[in-house]
Amino acid sequence: MFKIPHNALVFVGDGRKALFLRNAGDAMSPNLKTEKVFEDVNPLTHEQGGDRPGRISEAALPGRKSAVEPTNWHDIEEHRFARTVAAAMEQLVRTSKAKALIVVAPPRTLADLRNAFHPDVKACVLAEIGKDLTKHPVSEIEMHLVKDASI
């Protein structure tokens, strides 16, 4: 059984939504309270850009052209959102003088966060959980964290 220390911060997020929670309970019976919520409006890629993908002439084969993969604006925005919430987490860690942080995010977002977290934030991380719990209410997030024996 995983224990969340009293006053530990719990980050639950994905590429579009982030919850900053704090354990107001104790390690045996957590009581997560919402500190901040971030939501990003990230329209589908085709709604963000309508340009056709470019083409490149290949010097080795004159007269032939290759298509360039289209820009995925939606994907780019998710990476930017991860950097934004990582900066907000740094601010919260500094102002609250938090000593413990649990990060819950899908694996891809978790990788973005690892790259974006300041060393002071990384030093506080007790656990990283590769799950998407952003669509769950806080009470269910508590249950998932407490019963998750794989941590």
C-alpha positions in Angstrom: 0.0 0.0 0.0 1.3 3.4 -1.0 1.3 6.2 1.6 0.8 9.9 0.7 2.4 12.0 3.4 0.5 14.8 5.0 0.8 18.1 3.0 2.2 16.2 0.0 1.4 17.7 -3.4 -0.3 15.4 -5.9 -0.2 16.4 -9.6 -2.8 14.7 -11.8 -2.6 15.7 -15.4 -2.6 15.0 -19.1 -1.9 17.1 -22.1 -5.1 19.2 -21.6 -6.0 19.3 -17.9 -4.0 19.4 -14.7 -5.1 19.1 -11.1 -2.8 20.3 -8.3 -4.0 18.5 -5.1 -2.7 18.6 -1.5 -3.1 15.8 1.0 -4.9 17.4 4.0 -5.2 14.1 5.6 -2.5 11.8 7.0 -0.5 9.1 5.3 -2.9 6.3 6.3 -6.1 8.1 5.2 -5.4 10.7 2.5 -7.8 13.6 2.0 -6.9 15.3 -1.2 -8.0 18.9 -1.6 -7.8 20.8 -4.9 -5.2 23.6 -4.9 -5.3 24.6 -8.6 -6.9 23.4 -11.8 -5.5 24.2 -15.3 -7.5 23.4 -18.4 -6.2 24.1 -21.9 -8.4 24.7 -24.9 -6.7 22.6 -27.5 -8.8 22.3 -30.7 -8.2 19.4 -33.1 -5.3 19.8 -35.5 -7.4 20.4 -38.5 -9.1 23.2 -36.7 -5.8 24.9 -35.9 -4.2 24.8 -39.3 -5.4 24.1 -42.8 -2.3 24.3 -44.9 -1.4 21.3 -47.0 1.8 19.6 -46.1 4.8 20.8 -48.1 6.9 18.9 -50.6 10.6 18.5 -50.9 12.6 18.0 -54.1 15.1 15.3 -53.7 18.5 16.2 -55.3 19.4 12.5 -55.8 16.3 11.9 -58.0 15.6 14.9 -60.2 12.0 15.5 -60.9 10.7 13.6 -57.9 9.2 15.2 -54.9 8.4 13.8 -51.5 5.6 14.9 -49.2 6.4 16.3 -45.7 4.4 15.1 -42.8 1.8 17.7 -41.8 2.3 19.7 -38.6 0.3 18.3 -35.7 -0.7 21.5 -33.9 -2.7 19.6 -31.3 0.4 17.5 -30.3 2.6 20.7 -30.1 0.0 22.3 -27.8 0.0 19.3 -25.5 3.8 19.5 -25.1 3.5 23.3 -24.5 0.8 22.7 -21.9 3.1 20.2 -20.0 5.8 22.9 -19.9 3.3 25.5 -18.6 2.0 23.3 -15.8 5.6 22.2 -14.9 6.4 25.9 -14.3 3.3 26.3 -12.2 4.3 23.3 -10.2 7.7 24.8 -9.6 6.0 28.0 -8.3 3.7 26.0 -6.0 6.6 23.9 -4.6 8.5 27.0 -3.8 5.7 29.0 -2.3 4.3 26.1 -0.2 7.8 24.7 0.6 6.5 21.3 -0.3 8.8 18.3 0.5 6.8 15.6 -1.3 5.2 15.3 -4.7 3.4 12.5 -6.4 3.0 12.8 -10.2 0.2 11.0 -12.0 0.0 11.3 -15.8 -0.1 9.2 -18.9 3.4 8.0 -19.9 3.9 10.5 -22.8 2.9 13.5 -20.5 5.0 12.1 -17.7 8.0 12.2 -20.1 7.3 15.8 -21.0 7.0 16.7 -17.3 10.2 15.0 -16.4 12.0 17.1 -19.1 10.3 20.3 -17.9 10.4 20.0 -14.1 13.0 22.2 -12.4 15.6 20.3 -10.3 13.9 21.6 -7.1 10.7 20.0 -8.2 12.4 16.7 -9.3 14.0 16.5 -5.8 10.5 16.4 -4.2 9.1 13.6 -6.4 8.3 10.5 -4.3 6.5 8.6 -7.1 5.5 8.8 -10.7 2.4 6.9 -11.8 1.8 6.3 -15.5 -2.0 6.6 -15.5 -4.6 9.0 -16.8 -6.8 9.9 -13.9 -7.8 13.4 -15.0 -11.4 12.4 -15.8 -12.0 11.0 -12.3 -13.4 12.9 -9.3 -10.9 13.6 -6.5 -12.4 10.9 -4.3 -11.7 8.2 -7.0 -8.2 9.6 -7.5 -7.6 9.0 -3.7 -8.8 5.4 -4.0 -6.6 4.7 -7.1 -3.6 6.1 -5.3 -4.2 4.3 -2.0 -4.9 0.9 -3.6 -2.1 1.1 -6.3 0.3 -1.4 -4.9 2.7 -1.1 -7.9 4.2 2.1 -6.7 
